[in-house]
């Protein structure tokens, strides 16, 4: 993972902030926390000290845990359908509104 450019110049300083989640991105808070941590510790120590913040930011971007959770629920529902525990209209019932 490379955050800092190989060769720094005024052009890289100006265009460095063009690719970020700060403009209408859903991961704004996670990104700014990670960048603040990197700024506080520096790039090399920050990679170690800020690893948990990077993991949160990466999850926000990719949503891999959310997708794995969805697939696990789908497999469980398909297993219950195959065993005959869920029949007819009960197979694809949506959760109640306040079930979160």
Backbone torsions as a table, in degrees:
resi	resn	phi	psi	omega
1	UNK	NA	123.2	-179.8
2	UNK	-115.2	119.3	179.4
3	UNK	-102.5	-39.2	-176.8
4	UNK	-93.0	138.8	179.0
5	UNK	-69.2	152.3	179.6
6	UNK	-63.6	-43.0	-178.7
7	UNK	-122.6	119.0	-179.4
8	UNK	-93.2	138.6	176.9
9	UNK	-150.6	172.0	175.9
10	UNK	-59.9	-30.7	179.3
11	UNK	-67.3	-43.3	178.9
12	UNK	-68.0	-31.6	176.7
13	UNK	-67.6	-38.9	-179.2
14	UNK	-72.1	-43.6	-174.9
15	UNK	-90.5	-1.7	-177.1
16	UNK	-64.9	-32.0	-178.3
17	UNK	-90.4	7.7	-176.4
18	UNK	-73.4	-30.2	-179.4
19	UNK	-106.8	95.6	178.3
20	UNK	-154.2	173.5	179.5
21	UNK	-97.9	10.7	-175.0
22	UNK	-75.7	-20.4	178.2
23	UNK	-101.4	97.0	175.0
24	UNK	63.5	25.2	177.1
25	UNK	-92.2	151.2	-179.4
26	UNK	-80.3	-12.8	-176.9
27	UNK	-105.5	28.7	-176.7
28	UNK	-59.6	-50.3	-174.7
29	UNK	-64.8	-43.3	-179.7
30	UNK	-65.3	-39.7	-179.5
31	UNK	-66.3	-44.3	-176.9
32	UNK	-69.1	-35.2	175.4
33	UNK	-63.7	-42.1	179.5
34	UNK	-65.6	-44.1	-179.7
35	UNK	-67.2	-37.0	175.9
36	UNK	-63.6	-40.2	178.4
37	UNK	-65.5	-43.2	177.7
38	UNK	-62.1	-38.7	179.5
39	UNK	-66.6	-36.6	-178.8
40	UNK	-71.3	-40.7	-175.0
41	UNK	-99.0	-12.9	-174.6
42	UNK	88.6	167.2	-172.9
43	UNK	-68.0	-48.3	-174.9
44	UNK	-69.9	-51.2	178.2
45	UNK	-69.3	-30.4	-179.6
46	UNK	-65.1	-32.4	178.1
47	UNK	-61.3	-32.2	179.7
48	UNK	-86.8	-49.6	-175.4
49	UNK	-68.8	-30.5	-174.9
50	UNK	-104.6	20.9	-176.3
51	UNK	-61.8	-38.5	-180.0
52	UNK	-67.1	-36.6	176.9
53	UNK	-68.4	-36.7	176.6
54	UNK	-65.7	-39.1	178.1
55	UNK	-61.9	-41.2	176.9
56	UNK	-63.4	-43.3	179.6
57	UNK	-65.2	-41.5	179.2
58	UNK	-65.4	-40.1	177.0
59	UNK	-64.0	-39.0	177.4
60	UNK	-62.7	-38.8	179.9
61	UNK	-71.4	-47.7	-170.5
62	UNK	-95.3	-26.9	-178.3
63	UNK	57.1	37.2	-177.9
64	UNK	-69.1	-40.7	179.1
65	UNK	-64.8	-39.3	178.9
66	UNK	-63.4	-41.5	-179.8
67	UNK	-68.7	-40.2	177.9
68	UNK	-63.7	-39.2	177.7
69	UNK	-64.2	-42.0	177.5
70	UNK	-61.6	-44.4	-179.2
71	UNK	-66.6	-36.3	177.6
72	UNK	-64.5	-41.5	177.7
73	UNK	-65.5	-38.8	179.3
74	UNK	-66.0	-42.9	178.2
75	UNK	-62.2	-40.3	179.2
76	UNK	-64.7	-42.8	178.1
77	UNK	-63.8	-42.9	178.4
78	UNK	-63.9	-36.3	177.0
79	UNK	-64.6	-43.1	179.3
80	UNK	-66.9	-34.8	176.4
81	UNK	-66.3	-42.8	-179.8
82	UNK	-65.4	-34.6	178.5
83	UNK	-78.7	-11.8	179.1
84	UNK	89.3	9.0	178.7
85	UNK	-72.3	-33.3	177.8
86	UNK	-111.5	124.0	-177.4
87	UNK	-132.1	153.6	173.8
88	UNK	59.3	-126.9	-176.6
89	UNK	-74.1	-15.0	-179.1
90	UNK	-74.7	-14.4	-174.2
91	UNK	-64.3	-41.3	-174.3
92	UNK	-124.3	48.8	178.8
93	UNK	-79.5	133.3	177.3
94	UNK	-79.3	152.6	179.4
95	UNK	-66.5	157.3	176.7
96	UNK	-64.6	158.4	-175.1
97	UNK	-61.8	-39.7	-176.6
98	UNK	-101.0	27.9	-175.2
99	UNK	-86.7	2.2	180.0
100	UNK	-83.1	NA	NA
